[in-house]
Amino acid sequence: MVRRRIFLMRHAEVDYFGDAEGVGDPPLTANGRQQVQRVAKFFEARKVNLDTVLATPYQRTQESAKIICQQLGIINEVQIVKDLGEIVAGADVLTSEQAIRDGLFVGRKRLSDEERFLGGETIGHFCDRVNTAMAGIRKKSGWQTLLIVGHGGVNTALLSYALSGDPRAYYPSLEQDYACLNIIDVGDHPDDQIVRLVNHQPDYYDATRRSTTLERFASDYIRDITAVRT
């Protein structure tokens, strides 16, 4: 039995709190497009042959996927998988700094099923949705090497299951930087998952960075609501 390979990539950099254009579904920044190009060069240098490229119903993942396809000369259309979309936040605007940090799970190690992301989707429902979608992808034949361009939360859920064997496990301390790559090799059995690589940023390393993406998002969220109030 030969395991098949799944590359999990987080979309590249976006500005969630920028101009009104793309509110809720922002496009990549100029730096983000460069990040994706570095990922494509990583694939080129290692002669990775991607059979299928998947993305989610968001501008930032589809744009990232299309840049890679263009650079690698992949003519097949990027396939959209709705249920691999990012965890859904609540509709209420949080105004307490502590509520924002709690809602983003800042500093947490493992979450329970009932906890909600910014007051929205529960971790249990999210993990069920994402892992069911992945199970459907794994059942399909016709691919040996797959790229999924998704989101930080989605990758965390998939990696948490692969590492623990628990489909509802979710470890927010698994960092996912912009345009990072992860590798999971999968067999025929649902629990046959080997994690080969986690949070790799090709040709980029910021030795000064110690904060996580969720910590930086929380700071931006707090700064944004503070600016609105003033």
Residue, then its C-alpha position, 0 to 999 in steps of 0.5 A: m500500500v502506497r499512501r497518497r500525499i496531501f499538501l495543506m496550504r493556508h491562503a497568503e496574507v490579507d488585510y482583514f481590517g483594511d479598506a471597505e473593498g473585500v470586507g469579510d472576504p478580502p483579496l491578497t495583499a501584494n506581499g501575499r501574492q509574493q508569498v504564493q509565488r514562493v510556494a509555487k517555486f518550492f513545488e517547482a524546485r522539488k518537481v512536485n506533480l499536483d494531480t488536483v488543486l482544491a480551494t474554498p469559496y473565498q477570494r483569498t484561497q481561490e486567488s492563492a490557488k490560481i497563482i500556483c496553478q498559473q506558475l506551475g502550468i496546471i490547466n485543470e480548474v481549481q475545484i471548490v469545496k464548500d465544507l472546507g470553508e473557515i470556521v464561522a464567527g458570530a454576528d455580534v461585534l465584540t467590544s471587550e478585549q478579553a471577550i475577543r481574546d477568549g473568542l479567538f482561543v488565544g493561549r489555549k491548548r485544546l478546545s472542547d466541542e461546545e466552545r464557539f469561535l467569536g460566538g459563532e460556530t462550535i468547535g464540534h460542528f466545525c471539526d465534523r464539517v471539515n473532517t467529513a469533507m476530507a473523508g469525501i476527498r480521500k474516497k475519490s480516486g484519480w489523485q496521488t498528490l493533492l493541494i488544498v488551499g484553505h484556512g488556518g482553522v481548517n488546517t488546524a482541525l485536519l492536523s489535530y485529527a491526524l496527530s491525535g486520531d480524534p476527529r473532534a480534537y482541536y489544538p489552537s497552538l498548532e500555528q499556521d502562518y500565511a502561505c504555510l505548507n503542511i504535508i499529510d500522507v494518507g492511507d485507505h483507513p481513516d486513521d492512517q494519517i502521517v504528518r510529514l511537515v507543519n507550518h513551513q514557509p518556503d524561503y521565508y523566515d522571520a527570526t524576530r516574530r514570536s506572536t501567533t497569527l491569532e494574537r496578531f488578529a486579536s490585536d488588530y481587532i481590538r485596535d479596529i473597534t477602538a478606532v471606531r469608538t473614538 
